[in-house]
């Protein structure tokens, strides 16, 4: 019998033929290059550790190995500031781990990636210095160790770490209100690639919210200098379904040290805090028919804009409630929080109905991935807090290094909508430095806001540094840290409005700190209600970020000792146990109010809900109402699209004798319950 070959291409669209051929190419390459691409091996887990309070590690050549009688085993990520005996220690410490480097890695790029080491790190391989990262304790860095490892045997990694209070680092000296936890505080991994290899892939999604179509600009930078032309394959997938929605192969020329292209994606599902739809871009480097490196990047399509005094997300005006969390607050983990604990933090935020947050310093990439996944908008900041008033030339370089590392590492996270360059810096400041840093960040990322967080705009008015940012901000503490009485707030808001003109205002902090300010959680609730009511009444206030989620560990705390030194500023304690103020904020931040519950007869009730139109204020899509019927079955009612100011009523049938119901977000989090 003859072999019969059927040509299907004439029955397929041109685009589909291209996709089929592309997948065949990728499949063929993967079969031919099983040892190619990128291998990532976790170095988390057991390391040997020794504090070096006598500063004898260098003199005694610990770079070749820590004396076994001085070390003990710890689990990385790790901070020594939650261990007995070193809770308040600031100084030198050493870590050591041995790894196998197989002969098969000959000719490969071998790099160690540190999620963060606080705050100075010096890395040695087999006694030889391979690299360092100083004055940057919260940003990731990568050390190329290809020339230092010995193939086919065990290799020793030694990391010397210093967390002394420093006037060349940000945060500066002792001027910061959080922990000084030292150590290899985030995950460590070994990355093995061919050549050439990707340093980063930056994705700038452009969303046309009118028809939900998307385009991506893609910028790739290599580790290797001198490569002028490169072949790349791109595959864009819907992260939830794994479906490939677009794919292309391109040969690109270098432009200003980078390889730039764009891909039209077509119809996309936008990212929103209620529907955090994510996509993956798989980028492969092809050299001489082989995949030399491969990277998967997660991103989302969203559009955040300021129009006059309002904030818009995907074309819709929003006013958003938020809360801040201070990482490192748990005395169990310190700053070296495991992924499971970070997940509990973000889920707690979602339970509170908040949509927006900020961080005083750069975060673990995994924390931001959770914000992407669950749907919380993030402002991530340089840890320049209160001091110094002006940066020395050395501190300016520190600021640029940290900002550059932060933007490079976290560029693709759809949750990040704003970069912050300072917080509450007081005194005779140099305005040109804010402009220089703002423009520095804008040159790296023109797609996001850049802000300067202020707490004195009510005093400085038109001279306040916050006006140099894209969005004026205010840490508003009238009646506690500032002003004589909270009843001054309406007048202060009028003053702030005059200073910012026809621009929006984001309240970036407000809360009550015990025992510096007395009154306990009862006063916290009363103050919360008073301040939020005032902010809501001003249409130019686009949202607030309450401070803060939990009582937090801090090196300048008013109470406690060692790892228990805290500021009692939270709506939960350091173990996330809620205070009464937790429930109050959850209700305030709910976009829904229950306005009517009435039993009609023994089996029917009518309920009515109203959609808030102050803060919060946003369109509700995909929400549902659920209750249990008299026979115990779960009943669910899908709510229609509801706009701010709308009301919705329905009958609950076959309700039980003591009925209850709750309203759920699209992701399953409870908004409000009766």
Secondary structure, DSSP 8 states (H G I E B T S, - for coil): --------GGGS-HHHHHHHHHHHHHHHHHHHTTT-SEEEEE--EEEEEEE-TT--TTTTTGGG---TTT-EEEEES--GGGSTT-TT--SEEEEEEEEEE-GGGTT-EEEEEES--BSEEEEEETTEEEEEE-S-SSS-EEEE-TTT--TTEEEEEEEEEE----SSSSS-TT--SS----B--S-EEEEEE-SS-EEEEEEEEEEETTTTEEEEEEEEEESSTT--EEEEEEEEEETTT--EEEEEEEEEE-BTTBEEEEEEEEE---EETTEE--EEEEEEEEETTEEEEEEEEEE----EEEETTEEEETTEEEBEEEEE--TT--TTTTT---HHHHHHHHHHHHHTT--EEEESS---HHHHHHHHHHT-EEEEE---BS--SS--HHHHHHHHHHHHHHHHHHTT-TTEEEEEEEES--SS--HHHHHHHHHHHHHH-SSSEEEEE-S-HHHHGGG-GGGGSSSEEEE--BTTTBSS-GGGHHHHHHHHHHHH-SS-EEEEE----BTTS-SHHHHHHHHHHHHHHHHHT-TTEEEEEEE-SB-EE-TT-SB--GGG-EEB--SB-TT--B-HHHHHHHHHH-SEEEEEEEE-SSSEEEEEEEE-SSSSB--B-S-EEEEEBTTS-EEEEE---B-TT-EEEEEEESB-TT--EEEE-TTS-EEEE-
